[in-house]
Amino acid sequence: KQEVTQIPAALSVPEGENLVLNCSFTDSAIYNLQWFRQDPGKGLTSLLLIQSSQREQTSGRLNASLDKSSGRSTLYIAASQPGDSATYLCAVEGPGGTSYGKLTFGQGTILTVHP
Amino acid sequence: DTGVSQNPRHKITKRGQNVTFRCDPISEHNRLYWYRQTLGQGPEFLTYFQNEAQLEKSRLLSDRFSAERPKGSFSTLEIQRTEQGDSAMYLCASSFKATNEKLFFGSGTQLSVL
């Protein structure tokens, strides 16, 4: 059974800092890994999707890397802003043999960026 | 079409009552998913549809839960004889193709069972 763990559970940083969120998964036979953002009481917004054959994806100030063999991913946020405050969730699709689109999520990292 | 729409946003009900939630996916998306999220946890998969066919159900989906997607458009999730443990955020998502596609989530329906 795939399990996803995110560290740290919560993070508080001053505005402008660069930060790293960590995600690990137990079964490396995944199709892809996605990072989501969730604001309080809201749904999820997909930030980045890394396919199993890729090593990283970038979007603006966000960069996500994937090391499938070691079962790890990191989300790097550059020059953090108060508007980045949210819960960040990591999710994997797979391993192979499970249904496409069936994601296994971590518990999330609650990020607070204070002015 | 602005995204995945879920109704109602909030539902408060008494234990033992039946509730029904609706999800309208992005119009060109043929895959639709239901997830459940409790406070402080990540979402957990419940079930998914390819067009009108329900292809998989999680063991979390007890006999009191039923989901439908008539005509492969909107979907409904019904919970019969609600229990306090059913209190959660119920999230719907859709995607265009089978895999390596970003899932687009709705804002969810927050269920509180008193």
Interface residues (C-beta under 8 A of the other chain):
Chain A: V4 Y31 N32 Q34 F36 G41 K42 G43 L44 T45 S46 L49 Q51 L89 A91 E93 S99 Y100 G101 K102 L103 T104 F105 G106 Q107 G108
Chain B: V4 Q6 R31 Y33 Y35 G40 Q41 G42 P43 E44 F45 Y48 L55 E56 L91 A93 S95 A98 T99 N100 E101 K102 L103 F104 F105 G106 S107 G108 Q110
